[in-house]
Amino acid sequence: MLSHKIKKHLIDGNDVIINKETSEQRVEEWEFAPGDIIALDVYVSSGEGKPKEHDSRTTVFKRELQTVYNLKMKSSRSFFAEMGKRFPTLPFAIRSFVDTTAAKVGVKECLEHDLLLAYPVLKEKPGEVVAHFMSTVVVLPRSTVVLAGATIDEAKFDAENPIKNQEVMELVKKELWKKDNKKKK
């Protein structure tokens, strides 16, 4: 799907890795550098791989920092203030608030005035299985390390378009980082 380079207090940076570019969705190329932290988003589907929005109610949101609006309802203002203190830039779920009823009312008014960004529930065709893996990876000078999330066992999945060229296959299986054979004294 769409993976992002992470910065402090920002989970969706400007440098992104996209699975498939379209005319509406284009990204600029960039190179990995030591110290980069990347949130890898991987979706695996037994269907077409084209998720659509489900009509289920979204419960995960993120503050839209560029938009400013003075909320009318008192419960919305109190929700917005609490959200600003606890989750200024990171996503949150409605269930993380003590008074979920007031939070739902506050979310409704905030969404009407584009103060929040909703993370929609996605679905495939009925009977299809969808799995979502997310990992946080850091690029070090001589290796990469998975900081959080699960590593993916590639043997459990079949590719729709497998690599057929033997040279390319050997290159993919090759170790990314050279290991020094020098012994430390």
N, C-alpha and C positions, 0 to 999 in steps of 0.2 A: 504494500500500500504506500503510504507516505511516511517516511522516517525523517526525523529532524535532528540537527545538531543542537545540543543543549548548552545553555549558558546559565549562569547563576540567576536564580529566580525566573527563568524563562524556559519553558519546556518545548516550545515550538519556534526555534530560531529560523533565520533566513536561509541558511544552507540546508537543503533538503535532498533526500534520495527518493526518487519516484519510481514505482514499478513500471508504469507505462504512461508515456507522455501522450496527451491528446491536444487538440487545437485549443481547448479551453484551459488546460493545465500544462504549463511549461515551466521548467526550472533551469537555473543556470548551473553550469558544471563547476565543480570545485574539487580540490584534492584534500585527502586526509592528511593531517599533520599531527605530530606527537602532542598530546594534551587534549585532543578533541574528544568530546564525549557525545555519543550518538544514541538516541532512543530508536531502536529498530522495531518497527511494526510489521508483523508478518501475519497475513490471513491465509488460511488454507481452506479450500472448499471442495466438496465432492461434486458440486454443480458447475455452472458456467464461470464462476468467479466474479460475477457482477452483482454485488450486494445492492439492495434497494432499501429505502427507509421503511421501517415497520411503523404501524400506527400506534404502537405502544407508547406510553407516556415516558418521556425522557426524565431521568433523575440526576444526571451528571451535567454540571455547567462550569463555565469559566468566565471570569470578569472580562468584559470588553473594555480595555483601558483607554481607547481613543474617544469613547462616547461619554458625554456628560449630560445629565438631566436631573432636574429637581423633582423627586418623587412626591406624589400627592398624599398617599395614605400613610398613616403613622406606622402601621405594621410593616409596610414596605420599606420605610426609612430605617426602622430598627433592624430589619433583616439585612439591608444593604450595609449598614454600619458594622454589624457583626461579621458579615461576609468580608468586608474590607479589612477588618482586624485579623481574622483567622486565615483567610484565603485571598490575599491581595492579588496574586498573579497565577496561582496554581488551581487546577480543577478541584471541584468539591461535589459531594453528593448531598441531596436534601436530608438524608437520614443522619448526617453529621451534626445537625442542629438540634437543640433541646426541644424546641417547640416546632415540630414539623408542619403543623397546620399553618402557623404564621409564616413559615418559610415558603410554603406552597403559594400563599397569597402574595408574598413579596416577590417570588420568582415570576409570577404571572405579570405583574406590573413592570418588572425589570425587563422581561422579554418583549413586552409591547413597545418599549422605548429603546430597544437594542443595547441595553446595558450588560446583558449576559449573552454568551455564546453557548448554545445547547449542543451536547454530544449525542447525536441521534442513535436510536436502536436500529441496527441493520438486520436484514433477513435475506435469505435465498428462496428459491422455489420450495414448496412443501416437499418434505421427504429428504432434502439435501442436508448434509452435515457441514457446519462451518466451525473452524477453530481459530482462535486469535492468540498469538504468542507475542509477548513484548519483552525486550531485553534492553538493558542499558549497557553499552560497551564503551570502554575507554581505549584510545589509541596511544600506546606507549612507544618510545623510540625503537624498541626491538620486538614488540609483541602487541597483541590485543588481549584485553581481559574483560570478561563478562562480569560487570559489577552487580547487576540485579537481573532477575528473570531466569528463565530456563534456557538451556541450550537445546537446539532442535536436533533430534535424531533423524538424519536425512534418509536412513534406510527404511523408515516407516512410511515414506511418501513416494509416490510416483509422479514424475514430471510430465506435463502435457506435451512438451517439446523437448525430449532428452537430447543431450549433446551426442552427436554421432561422430564427429571428427576426433580421431584418437590423439592427435597432438594437443588439441584444446583440452581434452579430458585429462591428459597428463599434466598440463599447466594448471588446471583447476585443483587437482589433487596434490600439487606441489606445496611444500611448506612455505608459508608466507615470509617468514623471517629466518635469516641465516643465523645459525648458532655458532658461537665461537668455540673452537676446539682447544683454545689455550687454557691451561690449568693455572689457577691463581696460586701464588706462592705465599 
